[in-house]
């Protein structure tokens, strides 16, 4: 009996070390991804305002297309981690290859749709007459990199499932550096303009995909896993991804509705809303890094038939999420005098932004737990429940958000509606976690 507290303490420290080892590199890789767009914007911005405006429209379309297929990473992580926990590395890598083949097929389909429809898509997104040609050029060229980006998503899921988040960090850093260098050379050195920026990004993305494939192929050969496409395996990967796709689309719908409501509130409110969204996204990267660790660790425990260990890790990670949310909330409050002037010097925007920003700060502990439980259930392969829970959240949020302008509410009211959305997610995820129905053990769910 005297050994129990010491054993429990050692167990917590072991979980903490594992969470940190996986989460810190994952955070670096997540932050590196949006830097691609920042580099492109910085370089293209010196070409002129129409070019930068065109890049903005095209980049929004491309980011939307890629984010829809983020399930390639999530579903693959869970499936691979389970097989790792079961001690079946050849099957784990084989499952990962099925995800990569699915990524290639989906990428080819997206390119086939995007190339002919690029002018129409640019027009739908409201590009001006001067910006539209540049947006179309950038979109058409950059769409050729979508298969590579989807392969990167799937291969990242493979490595996360194998409990490796360092390699994705290294590849992301290399891709970021290559993207910057190629863009500078092609845009300014060769005078290719915005097309040079697009080609530079495509080349960097292709290089990242090749780097991932080299790592995965080496692992497959080392463990005797087949590299050939398997129709049944690809179909299983697609079926596992569908619920996560529904979840992602529902979440994207929430963000789009919030932006549309902010736009109806006026220019000042939409400007302040965009600033808050940028900060909200940054805090989401920090919390998502811990959730990614949760996906990998939970999947491994369940694959090893250790439901008790999975529950213990879940409890520990929830504490991590709660503490991280509290820290982020305090940082937002303390850093607001430095943060706000970086984005706007307009007093009216600053006055509108401040109270809404405080709402975001207050809601960070809720967001911390939500992200963690989301990652835990993803790692358990509980995608169907996540899809239904997010649809319910969308159904609750939509009428509340749409009523904000009708009742004369401002941006602060809108962000209280966003906090309600996160609270509904918290309730649905917490109920599922407490029920234990997600604790399905074995190498497959």
C-alpha positions in Angstrom: 0.0 0.0 0.0 2.8 2.4 0.8 4.1 2.0 -2.8 0.8 3.1 -4.4 1.3 6.9 -4.2 4.9 6.6 -5.5 3.8 4.4 -8.3 1.0 6.7 -9.2 3.4 9.7 -9.2 5.8 7.8 -11.4 3.0 6.9 -13.8 2.0 10.6 -14.1 5.5 11.7 -14.7 5.8 9.0 -17.4 2.6 10.2 -19.1 3.8 13.8 -18.9 7.2 13.0 -20.5 5.5 11.2 -23.3 2.9 13.9 -23.9 5.7 16.6 -24.0 7.9 14.5 -26.3 5.0 14.1 -28.8 3.3 17.5 -28.4 6.3 19.9 -28.7 7.5 18.7 -32.1 3.8 18.5 -33.2 3.3 22.2 -32.3 6.4 23.2 -34.3 5.1 21.3 -37.4 1.6 22.9 -37.0 3.0 26.4 -36.8 5.2 25.8 -39.8 2.3 25.1 -42.1 0.7 28.6 -42.1 4.1 30.1 -42.5 4.0 28.9 -46.2 1.2 31.4 -46.8 3.0 34.1 -44.9 6.1 33.8 -46.9 4.2 33.8 -50.2 2.3 36.9 -49.0 5.5 38.7 -48.0 7.1 38.1 -51.4 4.1 38.6 -53.6 3.1 41.7 -51.7 6.1 43.6 -53.2 4.7 42.8 -56.7 1.7 45.0 -56.2 -1.7 45.2 -54.5 -3.7 43.3 -57.2 -1.2 40.4 -57.0 -1.4 40.3 -53.2 -5.2 40.4 -53.4 -5.2 37.6 -55.9 -3.0 35.5 -53.7 -5.3 36.1 -50.8 -8.3 34.7 -52.7 -6.4 31.7 -54.1 -4.8 30.9 -50.8 -8.1 30.9 -49.0 -9.5 28.5 -51.6 -6.4 26.2 -51.3 -6.4 26.2 -47.5 -10.1 25.3 -47.5 -9.5 22.4 -49.9 -6.7 21.0 -47.9 -8.3 21.5 -44.5 -11.4 19.5 -45.6 -9.1 16.5 -46.1 -7.3 16.8 -42.7 -9.1 13.5 -41.8 -6.3 11.8 -43.8 -4.0 12.6 -40.9 -6.5 12.0 -38.1 -7.9 8.7 -39.2 -4.5 7.4 -40.2 -2.9 8.3 -36.9 -5.6 6.4 -35.0 -5.5 3.3 -37.2 -1.7 3.1 -37.2 -1.3 3.7 -33.5 -3.7 0.8 -32.7 -1.6 -1.6 -34.7 1.6 -0.3 -33.1 0.0 -1.0 -29.7 -0.9 -4.5 -30.8 2.8 -5.0 -31.8 2.0 -5.5 -35.5 4.3 -2.9 -37.2 4.0 -4.4 -40.7 0.2 -4.1 -40.5 0.6 -0.6 -39.1 2.7 0.6 -42.0 0.4 -1.2 -44.5 -2.5 0.7 -43.0 -0.6 3.9 -43.5 0.1 3.1 -47.1 -3.6 2.7 -47.7 -4.1 6.2 -46.4 -1.3 7.5 -48.6 -2.9 5.9 -51.7 -6.3 7.4 -50.8 -4.6 10.8 -50.5 -3.2 10.4 -54.0 -6.6 9.5 -55.4 -8.3 12.4 -53.7 -5.6 14.8 -54.7 -5.9 13.8 -58.3 -9.7 14.3 -58.2 -9.3 17.8 -56.6 -6.8 18.8 -59.3 -9.2 17.6 -62.0 -12.0 19.7 -60.6 -9.9 22.8 -59.8 -8.0 23.3 -63.1 -11.1 23.9 -65.3 -13.2 25.7 -62.6 -10.5 28.0 -61.3 -11.9 31.2 -62.9 -15.4 30.4 -61.6 -14.1 29.7 -58.1 -12.2 33.0 -58.0 -15.3 34.8 -59.1 -17.5 33.2 -56.5 -15.0 34.3 -53.8 -15.5 37.9 -55.0 -12.1 38.7 -56.5 -12.0 42.1 -58.2 -11.4 42.4 -61.9 -7.8 43.4 -61.4 -7.0 40.7 -58.8 -9.0 37.8 -60.6 -6.3 37.0 -63.3 -3.6 36.7 -60.6 -5.8 34.6 -58.4 -6.7 32.3 -61.3 -3.0 31.9 -62.2 -1.9 31.1 -58.7 -4.8 28.8 -58.0 -4.3 26.7 -61.2 -0.6 26.3 -60.6 -0.8 25.7 -56.9 -3.6 23.2 -57.3 -1.0 20.9 -58.8 0.6 20.7 -55.4 -2.6 19.5 -53.7 -1.8 15.7 -54.2 1.5 16.3 -52.5 -0.1 18.2 -49.6 -2.6 15.4 -49.1 0.2 12.8 -49.1 1.9 15.0 -46.5 -1.2 14.8 -44.4 -1.6 11.1 -44.7 2.1 10.4 -44.1 2.1 12.7 -41.1 -0.6 10.6 -39.7 1.5 7.4 -40.3 4.4 8.8 -38.4 2.3 10.2 -35.6 0.7 6.8 -35.3 4.2 5.3 -35.0 4.8 7.8 -32.1 7.1 10.0 -34.2 6.4 13.7 -34.3 10.0 14.8 -34.8 10.3 13.8 -38.4 7.2 15.9 -39.4 8.8 18.8 -37.6 12.0 18.4 -39.5 10.2 18.0 -42.8 8.1 21.1 -42.1 11.1 23.2 -41.3 12.9 22.0 -44.5 9.7 22.7 -46.6 9.4 26.2 -45.1 13.0 27.0 -45.9 12.8 25.6 -49.4 9.5 27.5 -50.1 11.1 30.8 -49.1 14.2 30.3 -51.2 12.3 29.0 -54.3 9.8 31.8 -54.1 12.5 34.5 -53.9 14.5 33.0 -56.8 11.5 32.4 -59.1 9.6 35.6 -58.4 12.6 38.0 -58.4 15.5 36.1 -59.9 13.6 34.8 -62.9 10.9 37.5 -63.0 8.1 34.9 -63.1 5.9 37.1 -60.8 3.0 35.4 -59.0 3.3 32.3 -61.1 6.9 31.9 -59.7 5.5 32.0 -56.2 3.0 29.3 -57.0 5.6 27.1 -58.7 8.0 27.6 -55.8 5.3 26.4 -53.3 4.4 23.4 -55.5 8.0 22.4 -55.7 8.5 22.7 -51.9 5.3 20.7 -51.3 6.5 18.0 -53.7 9.8 17.9 -51.9 8.0 17.4 -48.5 5.9 14.6 -49.9 9.0 12.8 -51.3 10.8 13.2 -48.0 7.8 11.6 -46.2 7.5 8.8 -48.8 11.2 7.9 -48.4 10.8 7.5 -44.6 7.6 5.5 -45.0 8.9 3.3 -47.8 12.1 2.5 -45.8 9.9 1.5 -42.8 7.8 -0.7 -45.1 10.8 -2.5 -46.5 12.4 -2.9 -43.1 9.2 -4.6 -41.8 8.2 -6.4 -44.9 5.0 -4.4 -45.5 3.6 -4.2 -49.0 3.6 -0.9 -50.9 1.1 -1.9 -53.5 -2.4 -0.3 -53.5 -5.0 -2.5 -51.8 -8.6 -1.7 -52.8 -10.1 -3.1 -49.6 -7.6 -1.1 -47.5 -8.1 2.1 -49.4 -11.9 1.7 -49.1 -11.6 1.1 -45.3 -9.5 4.2 -44.9 -12.1 6.2 -46.8 -14.9 4.8 -44.7 -13.0 5.7 -41.5 -12.5 9.2 -42.8 -16.1 10.0 -43.7 -17.3 10.8 -40.2 -14.2 12.9 -39.6 -14.9 14.7 -42.8 -18.5 15.5 -41.6 -17.0 16.8 -38.3 -14.5 19.0 -40.1 -17.1 20.4 -42.5 -19.4 21.2 -39.6 -16.6 23.0 -37.8 -15.8 25.0 -40.9 -19.4 25.9 -41.2 -19.4 27.3 -37.7 -16.4 29.5 -38.6 -17.9 30.6 -41.9 -21.2 31.5 -40.2 -19.4 33.5 -37.5 -17.5 35.4 -40.2 -20.7 36.1 -42.1 -22.4 37.4 -39.0 -19.4 39.6 -38.2 -19.5 41.0 -41.7 -23.2 42.0 -41.2 -22.3 43.9 -38.1 -20.2 46.3 -40.0 -16.6 47.0 -41.2 -15.3 47.7 -37.7 -16.7 44.5 -36.3 -15.5 42.3 -39.2 -12.0 43.9 -38.9 -11.9 43.2 -35.2 -13.3 39.7 -35.8 -10.4 38.8 -38.2 -7.9 39.9 -35.6 -9.5 37.7 -32.9 -9.7 34.8 -35.3 -5.9 35.0 -36.0 -5.2 34.8 -32.2 -7.8 32.1 -31.8 -6.1 30.1 -34.5 -2.7 30.5 -32.8 -4.0 29.2 -29.5 -5.7 26.4 -31.3 -2.3 25.3 -32.7 -0.9 25.0 -29.1 -3.9 23.0 -27.9 -4.1 20.9 -31.0 -0.5 19.8 -30.5 -1.5 18.2 -27.2 -4.5 16.7 -28.9 -2.3 15.1 -31.5 -0.2 13.5 -28.8 -3.5 12.2 -27.4 -4.4 10.6 -30.7 -1.2 8.7 -30.9 -1.0 7.6 -27.3 -4.6 6.6 -26.9 -4.6 4.6 -30.1 -1.5 2.7 -28.9 -3.0 1.9 -25.5 -6.2 0.6 -27.0 -4.3 -1.4 -29.6 -2.4 -3.0 -26.7 -5.8 -3.9 -25.0 -5.0 -1.6 -22.1 -8.3 0.2 -21.5 -7.3 1.1 -18.0 -4.1 2.8 -19.3 -6.0 4.6 -21.9 -8.5 6.0 -19.3 -5.6 7.1 -17.1 -3.9 8.9 -20.0 -7.2 10.6 -20.9 -7.5 11.9 -17.4 -4.0 13.2 -17.4 -4.3 14.9 -20.8 -7.6 16.6 -19.7 -5.6 18.2 -16.9 -3.0 19.2 -19.4 -5.7 20.8 -21.6 -7.3 22.6 -18.7 -4.0 24.0 -17.4 -2.9 25.0 -20.9 -6.2 26.8 -21.4 -5.8 28.7 -18.2 -2.2 29.7 -19.1 -3.3 30.8 -22.6 -6.2 32.8 -21.2 -3.9 34.7 -18.8 -1.4 35.3 -21.6 -4.1 36.8 -23.8 -5.2 39.2 -21.1 -1.6 40.2 -20.2 -0.4 40.5 -23.8 -3.4 42.5 -25.2 -1.7 45.9 -24.9 1.1 44.5 -27.1 -1.0 42.3 -29.4 -3.8 44.7 -30.4 -1.6 47.5 -31.8 0.3 45.1 -34.0 -2.9 44.4 -36.0 -4.7 47.8 -36.0 -4.2 51.4 -35.0 -7.9 52.3 -35.6 -9.3 53.3 -32.2 -12.8 52.1 -33.1 -11.5 48.7 -34.0 -9.5 48.5 -30.9 -12.5 49.4 -28.7 -14.6 46.8 -30.4 -11.9 44.2 -30.2 -11.0 44.4 -26.5 -14.2 43.1 -24.8 -14.5 40.3 -27.3 -10.9 39.4 -26.8 -11.6 39.1 -23.1 -14.4 36.6 -23.9 -11.9 34.6 -25.8 -9.5 34.6 -22.9 -12.2 33.4 -20.5 -13.2 30.6 -22.9 -9.6 29.2 -23.2 -9.9 26.6 -20.4 -13.1 25.3 -22.1 -11.2 25.1 -25.4 -8.3 23.3 -23.8 -10.5 20.5 -22.5 -12.5 20.3 -25.8 -9.3 19.9 -27.9 -8.0 17.2 -25.7 -11.2 15.2 -25.6 -11.5 15.6 -29.4 -8.0 14.2 -29.8 -8.7 11.3 -27.4 -11.9 10.2 -29.2 -10.1 10.5 -32.6 -7.3 8.3 -31.2 -10.0 5.8 -30.2 -11.4 5.9 -33.7 -14.7 7.2 -32.4 -15.3 9.3 -35.5 -19.0 8.6 -35.9 -19.8 10.1 -32.4 -17.6 13.1 -33.2 -19.5 13.7 -36.4 -22.9 13.6 -34.7 -21.7 15.7 -31.8 -20.4 18.4 -34.2 -23.6 18.4 -36.2 -25.5 18.9 -32.9 -23.2 21.8 -32.0 -23.7 23.4 -35.5 -27.5 23.1 -35.0 -27.3 24.9 -31.6 -24.8 27.6 -32.7 -26.4 28.6 -36.0 -29.7 30.1 -34.8 -27.9 31.8 -31.8 -25.3 33.4 -34.0 -27.9 34.5 -36.6 -29.9 36.2 -33.8 -27.0 38.4 -32.7 -27.5 41.1 -35.3 -31.3 40.9 -35.1 -31.2 41.7 -31.4 -28.6 44.4 -31.8 -25.7 42.4 -30.4 -22.2 43.3 -31.4 -19.0 41.4 -31.8 -18.8 40.6 -28.1 -22.2 38.9 -28.3 -21.0 36.9 -31.3 -18.0 35.6 -29.4 -20.3 34.7 -26.5 -22.1 32.6 -29.1 -18.8 31.1 -30.0 -18.2 30.3 -26.4 -21.6 28.6 -26.3 -20.5 26.5 -29.3 -17.4 25.4 -27.4 -19.4 24.7 -24.3 -21.8 22.4 -26.3 -18.8 20.6 -27.6 -17.4 20.3 -24.1 -20.7 18.7 -22.8 -21.0 16.2 -25.7 -17.3 15.2 -25.5 -17.3 14.9 -21.7 -20.4 12.7 -21.7 -18.8 10.4 -24.2 -15.5 10.3 -22.3 -17.3 9.5 -19.0 -19.4 6.8 -20.6 -16.4 4.7 -21.5 -18.0 3.6 -24.8 -15.0 4.8 -26.7 -12.7 2.3 -24.9 -12.8 -0.3 -27.7 -9.6 -2.3 -27.6 -7.9 -4.4 -30.2 -5.8 -3.8 -33.3 -8.9 -2.6 -35.2 -12.0 -0.8 -34.0 
